[in-house]
Amino acid sequence: MAGAKDRVEGSPSQSADVPIAPSEEEAGDLSPEELERRRTELAEIVELMREAIQMDGGDLVLTRVDYRAGIVDVELQGACGSCAISSMTLRAGVDRMLKERLKWVREVHGEVDESLDYFESEALGRGAYVPKYY
């Protein structure tokens, strides 16, 4: 499934090729058809959000998905690490969109990758990017 990621290490560009592979526990008693439907819907919505976030110099990566329990873990990367509104992007953007469009999503856990040097992260920012510190 293109675009969705699972437990990704490295740069945002590396993350695009790693498919989500749920464990038996995470898939639970879902039928193969229901699991595939959820995977496809999630991938489509994440790709829409990724495009918008990438326009501002960041990236959105799925780090874990429990399809049975409806829990989605995401991470914002790139310029998001030095952006003042990255927590708002997680709450008002990613969390809200996933819960509104995917009725099976009950929880969204988000983190911001701040491992990049602040100035390196800031240099990636463009578009609606707002630096944390002036």
PEDAWO-V200453 format. One record per residue. N is the residue number from 0. RES is the residue in one small letter. PHI is phi in radians with two decimals (999 if undefined). Layout:
N,RES,PHI / N,RES,PHI
//
This chain:
0,m,999 / 1,a,-1.19 / 2,g,1.63 / 3,a,-1.63 / 4,k,-2.25 / 5,d,-2.50 / 6,r,0.84 / 7,v,-1.61 / 8,e,-2.01 / 9,g,1.85 / 10,s,-1.36 / 11,p,-0.97 / 12,s,-1.19 / 13,q,-1.28 / 14,s,-1.23 / 15,a,-1.19 / 16,d,-1.80 / 17,v,-1.73 / 18,p,-1.36 / 19,i,-1.31 / 20,a,-2.22 / 21,p,-1.20 / 22,s,-1.27 / 23,e,-1.05 / 24,e,-1.13 / 25,e,-1.25 / 26,a,-1.41 / 27,g,1.02 / 28,d,-1.66 / 29,l,-1.22 / 30,s,-1.19 / 31,p,-0.99 / 32,e,-1.17 / 33,e,-1.16 / 34,l,-1.06 / 35,e,-1.14 / 36,r,-1.08 / 37,r,-1.15 / 38,r,-1.07 / 39,t,-1.15 / 40,e,-1.06 / 41,l,-1.09 / 42,a,-1.05 / 43,e,-1.12 / 44,i,-1.23 / 45,v,-1.09 / 46,e,-1.09 / 47,l,-1.06 / 48,m,-1.21 / 49,r,-1.02 / 50,e,-1.02 / 51,a,-1.18 / 52,i,-1.20 / 53,q,-1.14 / 54,m,-1.10 / 55,d,-1.73 / 56,g,1.69 / 57,g,-1.91 / 58,d,-2.70 / 59,l,-2.08 / 60,v,-2.22 / 61,l,-1.36 / 62,t,-1.83 / 63,r,-2.90 / 64,v,-2.39 / 65,d,-1.89 / 66,y,-1.17 / 67,r,-1.25 / 68,a,-1.44 / 69,g,1.36 / 70,i,-1.93 / 71,v,-2.13 / 72,d,-1.87 / 73,v,-2.27 / 74,e,-2.44 / 75,l,-1.61 / 76,q,-2.23 / 77,g,1.21 / 78,a,-1.11 / 79,c,-1.06 / 80,g,-1.12 / 81,s,-2.06 / 82,c,-1.67 / 83,a,-1.19 / 84,i,-1.91 / 85,s,-1.14 / 86,s,-1.17 / 87,m,-1.18 / 88,t,-1.05 / 89,l,-1.14 / 90,r,-1.31 / 91,a,-1.44 / 92,g,-1.83 / 93,v,-1.09 / 94,d,-1.01 / 95,r,-1.09 / 96,m,-1.12 / 97,l,-1.11 / 98,k,-1.22 / 99,e,-1.26 / 100,r,-1.62 / 101,l,-2.14 / 102,k,-1.09 / 103,w,-1.42 / 104,v,-1.40 / 105,r,-1.85 / 106,e,-2.39 / 107,v,-2.22 / 108,h,-1.86 / 109,g,-2.17 / 110,e,-2.31 / 111,v,-2.05 / 112,d,-1.31 / 113,e,-1.92 / 114,s,-1.34 / 115,l,-1.22 / 116,d,-0.95 / 117,y,-0.93 / 118,f,-1.24 / 119,e,-1.17 / 120,s,-1.09 / 121,e,-1.08 / 122,a,-1.13 / 123,l,-1.36 / 124,g,-1.17 / 125,r,-2.81 / 126,g,1.13 / 127,a,-1.52 / 128,y,-1.04 / 129,v,-2.23 / 130,p,-1.12 / 131,k,-1.15 / 132,y,-2.17 / 133,y,-1.75
//
